[in-house]
Amino acid sequence: MRLALHQARKGIGRTSPNPCVGAVVVQDDDTVVSRGYHKKAGTPHAEVHALRKAGSRAEGATIYVTLEPCNHTGRTPPCSHAVAAAGIKRVVVGMVDPNPLVSGSGISYLRKQGIEVLSGVLENECKEVNLPFVKHITTGKPFVVMKAGMSLDGKLSYQKGVPGKMTGAKSRRTVHGLRNSMDAILVGVGTVIADNPSLTTRLVKCGRDPLRVVLDSSLRISSQAKILHLDSSASTLIFCSPVADRDKKELLGKMDGVNVQSVALDETGRGLDMNRVLDHLGKMGICSLLVEGGAEIHGSFLSKSLVDRVMLFVAPLFGGSSGTPLLSGFPVSDNTSAPRLQNIHYKKCGEDVLVRGDFFTTL
């Protein structure tokens, strides 16, 4: 199953709205016959790749698969039928598929064919690989990761409105790897105006850019912003309010790779409705969203309990009193009302420390 998980991870950030799945075919003497993983939605699933490579050697073998084989016809035929037709005698499953179209029916079909099925092997590790898929298939919304690079005193920059790097080179490389694993990356227009970022994945050979999302209720973004003029296969999506300037909206909408979408304001009438933003992204097949700020965006997502995971890169320095804080518009009255992370992990990134934690127990 660990070999199957290694295969599944190859598809992270590439398979949405499908899950990341790995499969390994093993004979009775523990000889690994073949391996496979799901590469992209609409293409063969992991089991099919592994079975095709195995050929006749699949007969009487065991297949290890990180997610229950599908049992319905979508863009590809059901994998459960392919497994049975290949003569597999035993199937070891990491986790049951949360998709209502499957949800145990694949396992049930295999057992009815006289195939031995064992499920729940390395279940937590298999769920971790597919948290975005689980969130999307059960709620229609993407899995939201809040990310920031900050100082010890919680500052994103040294001067408000002025870009300034807090974290070191290793943290920045880790962030590019994180972007490479996500379907979309989101910032507020304030960040675009202050930093003029590219929001790209700068990894040699293996990198690919996620969809860039900008929240800009009144369309303050400059038509010369770097994010609108990139040579990238990924597009830029700008969310604005229904009353935003029509001429500006038309101008931006005519630019190559740029889409502008109106969305209702929230209950305060000052900001965009974040739930509707997430619903729209979910309908686009976006399963994972990296929220990179700034302070108002982080505060808004937290105040509406829309963050699933937090990843903070903390540098061993002080930003000072003139810098931009991590959060804005998110007051906390006392210790009991303060949002508290679970499943906390710490990792050194050069001189920095990555703090990762979740706001969920299970999805």
DAZIDA-V915081 format. One record per residue. N is the residue number from 1. SS is DSSP state (2 for helix, 1 for strand, 0 for the rest). OMEGA is omega in whole degrees, -180 to 180 (* if undefined). BURIAL is 1 if it has 16 or more other ideal C-beta (glycine too) atoms within 10 Angstrom, else 0. Layout:
n = [N	N]
ss = [SS	SS]
omega = [OMEGA	OMEGA]
burial = [BURIAL	BURIAL]
//
This chain:
n = [1	2	3	4	5	6	7	8	9	10	11	12	13	14	15	16	17	18	19	20	21	22	23	24	25	26	27	28	29	30	31	32	33	34	35	36	37	38	39	40	41	42	43	44	45	46	47	48	49	50	51	52	53	54	55	56	57	58	59	60	61	62	63	64	65	66	67	68	69	70	71	72	73	74	75	76	77	78	79	80	81	82	83	84	85	86	87	88	89	90	91	92	93	94	95	96	97	98	99	100	101	102	103	104	105	106	107	108	109	110	111	112	113	114	115	116	117	118	119	120	121	122	123	124	125	126	127	128	129	130	131	132	133	134	135	136	137	138	139	140	141	142	143	144	145	146	147	148	149	150	151	152	153	154	155	156	157	158	159	160	161	162	163	164	165	166	167	168	169	170	171	172	173	174	175	176	177	178	179	180	181	182	183	184	185	186	187	188	189	190	191	192	193	194	195	196	197	198	199	200	201	202	203	204	205	206	207	208	209	210	211	212	213	214	215	216	217	218	219	220	221	222	223	224	225	226	227	228	229	230	231	232	233	234	235	236	237	238	239	240	241	242	243	244	245	246	247	248	249	250	251	252	253	254	255	256	257	258	259	260	261	262	263	264	265	266	267	268	269	270	271	272	273	274	275	276	277	278	279	280	281	282	283	284	285	286	287	288	289	290	291	292	293	294	295	296	297	298	299	300	301	302	303	304	305	306	307	308	309	310	311	312	313	314	315	316	317	318	319	320	321	322	323	324	325	326	327	328	329	330	331	332	333	334	335	336	337	338	339	340	341	342	343	344	345	346	347	348	349	350	351	352	353	354	355	356	357	358	359	360	361	362	363]
ss = [0	2	2	2	2	2	2	2	2	0	0	0	0	0	0	0	0	0	0	0	0	1	1	1	1	1	0	0	0	0	0	1	1	1	1	1	1	0	0	0	0	0	0	0	0	2	2	2	2	2	2	2	2	2	2	2	2	2	0	0	0	1	1	1	1	1	1	0	0	0	0	0	0	0	0	0	0	0	2	2	2	2	2	2	2	0	0	0	0	1	1	1	1	1	1	0	0	0	0	0	0	0	0	0	2	2	2	2	2	2	2	2	0	0	0	1	1	1	1	0	0	0	2	2	2	2	2	2	2	0	2	2	2	2	2	2	2	2	2	0	0	0	1	1	1	1	1	1	1	1	0	0	0	0	1	0	0	0	1	0	0	1	0	0	0	0	0	0	2	2	2	2	2	2	2	2	2	2	2	2	0	0	0	1	1	1	1	1	2	2	2	2	2	2	2	0	0	0	0	0	0	0	0	0	0	0	0	0	0	0	1	1	1	1	1	0	0	0	0	0	0	0	0	0	0	2	2	2	0	0	0	0	0	0	0	1	1	1	1	1	0	0	0	0	0	2	2	2	2	2	2	2	2	0	0	0	0	1	1	1	1	1	0	0	1	0	0	0	0	0	0	1	0	2	2	2	2	2	2	2	2	2	2	0	0	0	0	1	1	1	1	0	0	0	2	2	2	2	2	2	2	2	2	0	0	0	0	0	1	1	1	1	1	1	0	0	0	0	0	0	0	0	0	0	1	0	0	0	0	0	0	0	0	0	0	0	0	0	0	0	0	1	1	1	1	1	1	1	1	0	0	1	1	1	1	1	1	1	0	0	0	0	0]
omega = [177	175	178	177	177	177	-178	-177	178	-178	-177	180	-176	-168	-174	5	177	177	171	-175	175	-180	179	177	-175	177	-174	-179	179	175	177	-176	-176	179	178	176	178	-173	-176	179	-180	178	-179	180	-174	-178	-178	177	-178	-179	178	179	-178	-178	-178	-180	177	-177	-180	-178	176	174	175	-178	-173	-180	179	178	-179	-176	-179	178	175	175	176	179	-180	-179	-180	179	179	179	-180	-178	-179	179	176	-178	-177	179	177	-173	177	-179	176	-179	179	178	-179	179	180	173	176	-176	177	178	-180	179	-178	180	178	177	178	-179	177	-180	174	-178	178	180	-174	-174	-178	178	179	177	-179	179	-173	177	177	179	-180	180	-176	-175	-178	-178	-176	-179	177	173	-171	177	176	-177	176	170	-169	177	178	180	170	-180	179	179	-178	179	180	179	-179	-180	178	-176	177	-171	-176	-174	-178	177	-179	176	178	179	178	175	178	178	-179	-178	-175	178	-177	179	-172	174	173	-178	177	177	179	-179	-176	-172	-174	-175	174	-177	179	178	-176	177	-179	174	-170	-175	171	-173	174	172	178	-177	179	174	-173	-172	-177	178	177	-177	177	178	178	-179	-176	-175	-179	-174	-177	172	-174	177	180	-180	178	180	180	175	177	179	179	-177	178	-177	-176	-179	179	179	179	179	-179	-178	179	-178	-179	176	-179	175	179	-177	176	177	-176	175	178	-175	179	-178	-177	-178	179	179	-175	179	179	175	-179	177	-180	179	178	179	176	-178	177	-178	-178	-176	178	-179	-177	172	15	-170	-179	179	177	-179	-179	179	180	-177	180	178	-178	-179	178	-176	178	175	-178	176	-173	-180	-177	179	179	-178	179	-172	-178	-176	177	-180	178	-175	174	179	-179	180	176	-173	-178	-177	-176	-179	-179	176	-176	-179	174	177	-172	177	177	-180	178	175	-173	176	-178	175	175	175	180	179	-175	174	180	173	174	176	*]
burial = [1	0	0	1	1	0	1	1	0	1	1	1	1	1	1	1	1	1	1	1	1	1	1	1	1	1	0	0	0	0	0	0	1	1	1	1	1	1	1	0	0	0	0	1	1	1	1	1	1	1	1	0	0	1	0	0	1	1	0	0	1	1	1	1	1	1	1	1	1	1	1	0	0	0	0	1	0	1	1	1	1	1	1	1	0	1	0	1	0	1	1	1	1	1	1	1	1	1	1	0	0	1	0	0	1	1	1	0	1	1	0	0	0	0	1	0	1	0	0	0	1	1	0	0	0	1	1	0	1	1	1	1	1	1	1	1	1	0	0	0	1	1	1	1	1	1	1	1	1	1	1	0	0	1	1	1	1	1	0	0	0	0	0	0	0	1	1	1	0	0	1	1	0	1	1	0	0	1	1	1	1	1	1	1	1	1	1	1	1	1	1	1	0	1	1	0	1	0	1	1	1	0	0	0	0	0	0	0	1	1	1	1	1	1	1	1	1	0	1	0	1	0	0	0	1	0	1	1	0	1	0	1	0	1	0	1	1	1	1	1	1	0	0	1	0	0	0	1	1	0	0	1	0	0	0	0	1	1	0	1	1	0	1	0	0	1	0	0	0	0	1	1	1	1	0	0	1	1	1	1	1	1	0	1	0	1	1	1	1	1	1	1	1	1	1	1	1	1	1	1	1	1	1	0	0	1	1	1	1	1	1	1	1	1	1	0	1	0	1	0	0	0	1	1	1	1	1	0	0	1	0	0	0	0	0	0	0	0	0	0	0	0	0	0	0	0	0	0	1	1	0	1	1	1	1	1	1	1	1	0	0	0	1]
//
